[in-house]
Amino acid sequence: MTEPIPAKRQRVSRSRSKVRPLLGWREWVELPDLSPIPLKAKIDTGARTSTLHAFGMKRHDRDGAAWVTFEVHPVQRSQAHSTLVSYPVEGLRRVRSSSGHSEERPVIRTPVRIGEHQFEIDVTLTSRDEMGFRMLLGRAAIRRRFLVDAGRSYIHHAAVDRPQTEQKESDGT
């Protein structure tokens, strides 16, 4: 007779026997250098690179280096809490969208915090006006750090308070 498997067993990586924290299919993500409040991010294992919705993006040179200036609107369908940011460009990357459209995007390297976990990631910048999430967190950002449970959402709580309207949406109201 076999013993029942516990409902919440630990997830262990096969490669290094390291317990990895779980992510839901969507999470609150903090970008300390870009926004004072968290953003809703979709965890997208089908996308290699992470992407951030950048409003009014303008590329320019500063002291011979490529920079980009843009606005971050962390609250979906709102310009509340908007932040104007200038950031050095690490490079350009050609990205093909799920609809097959190819676009060259600037790449920035920035810290990200999910719950108690903080690390740096590459993020491409683009207009995501038609998309439901301000950010996609791609597999390069989560590889060797997390496992994804597609049946769960918002496993990690943001350390910074988020706007009341966003709290209601994440609670399903």
N, C-alpha and C positions, 0 to 999 in steps of 0.2 A: 504494500500500500504506500502510495506517495503522499508526502506532506504537502499541504496547500502552500502556495507561494504568497508571502505577505503582500498586501496591497501597495505599500510604499517601500520597495526594496531599494538598496543603494545601487546606483549606476556606476560601473567600473569600466574604465577604458581598457581595452584588450592590449594596447601597445605599451602602456607604462604602468598598469595596475593603479592608476590614480583615480580617485573619486572625483567626478566632474559635476558641478552644479547644473541643475536643469534650468532651461528657459522655456517659457510658453511661446505660442506662435506670435504673440505680441507682448511687448514689455515697455515699461517706462525706462527711458534712456536719458541720462544726463550728459550734456556736452559742456563742461565747465568753462571752456574758452569761448564758447559761441552763444550760450543762452543761460540766463539766470534761472530758468525753470525747465523742468523735464519735458521731453517730447514723447509722443507715442511712436514706437517703432514696430514695424512688422519684421519678424525674423524670417528671412527669405533664403533658405538653403539652396534654392535654384539660381540665385544671383551670386556671382563670385565676389563682386565688390559692393561695399556699402554706398548708399546714395542719400544725400540730404537735399531737401527742397530749398533752393536759394532764390529769393525774390530780387529782382533788379540787379542781377549779377553783371559786374563790369570788370574786365581784366585790364591791368595797367602795370607799368614798371615802377619800381621804387629802388633807387640806388643800384640799377642794373639787374635787379632780380624781378622775376614775374610775381605779381600779387593779384589777388581778386578781392573785390569789395562787394558785399551782398547783404541782404537782410534775412534774418531768421525769424519766422513767425511760428513759434512753438505750438500755438493753439490752432487746431484744425478749424477751417472756415472762419478765421478771425485774424485781424491784424493786431489784436491786443498783445501786449508784452513783446512787441517787435524789437529786435536788436540789430543795429548796423555793425557789421564786422568787416575788418580788413585782415587778410590772412595770406601768408606766402604760399605760392603754388609749388607743389612738389614735382608736378609733371602733368602731362595730358594723357588721357586714356580713351581709346575708342570703345564704346559700349553699345551693345545691341540690345534694344528693349525687347520685352516679351512679344510686342507686336511686329518685331522684325526691323524696326527703324534703327539705323546706326547713327551715332552721334559722338563727336569728340568732346570730352568733358575735362575741366580742370580737376586735379586731385590735390587735396590738402591732407595733412597728417595732424590729427588732433586727439586729445585724450577723450575717452568715453568712460562713463561709470554706469554699471548696471547693478543695482543693489549695493553690496559691499565690494564689488569687483571693479577695479579701475585699470585701464591699459590704453595704449595708443593704437589707432586704426587709420587706414587710408580711407578717405571718403571722397566720392565724386560729387560734383555739384551740378544740379540741373533744375529745370522747372518741372515740378510734379503737381501742377495745378489740378489736373484731372484725377489724381490718385487720392486714395483715402488716408494715407499715412504720410506724414512729413518726412519720414526716414525709413529706409530699408536697411536692415543690418544683414549683410551678406555673409557667405560661409567663410571667407578669409578672416573675418573679424571673430567668428565664434569657434573656428577650428582649433582643436586641442585645448579649448577653454571650457566649453559647455556642451551639453547634450540638449536636444530640443524635444519637448513633449508637445506635439501638435494639438493635443486635446485640452491643453491648459492655456490660460492667459494671465498675464500680470503676476507672475510668481514672485518677482523681486519688487520691492517697494522703493520708490525714489526717496533719497535722503532729503531732498529739497521739496518744499510744499509746491503743489501744482494748483492751477486755477480751479475754482469751484466747478465751472462748466465741464472741465475735463474729468474731474472726479466723478461727476454724475454719469458721463458717457461711459467711463470704464466700469462702472457698477451695473451697466445695462439699463439705466433709467434715462 
